[in-house]
Amino acid sequence: MVERLRPTEIIYFLKQILTEKESEKKAHIIAFQKGVFNNEYFKDERLNEILNELAYDLDFYEPNDEWREEDVSFYSEPRLRELINEGIKKIEGYTNNTY
């Protein structure tokens, strides 16, 4: 479970999602979202905004091709990678200017 992490640890956790087996990605995404939505990470408003935006966007990741066809808001692995990498860049950019 992800709790009270430093920005570098959150970045590491996000990178781990990208390397997980397909069957385990969803569980790690849910753990990340739970930590963010329960506001367990930071008191910093801007950083929480970045994390909340990413956590929300990750909700639409769907590895099942058939389910993605049913709803155009769902996306697959390439978009997941894109969103996580963009999120990492935002976290790094913000923390490099703040911490």
Buried (B, 14 or more C-beta within 10 A) or exposed (E): EBEEBEBEEBBEBBEEBBEEEEEEBBEBBEBBBBBBEEEEBBEBEEBBEBBBBBBEBBEBBBBEEEEBEEEEEBBEEEBBEEBBEEBBEBBEEBBEEEE
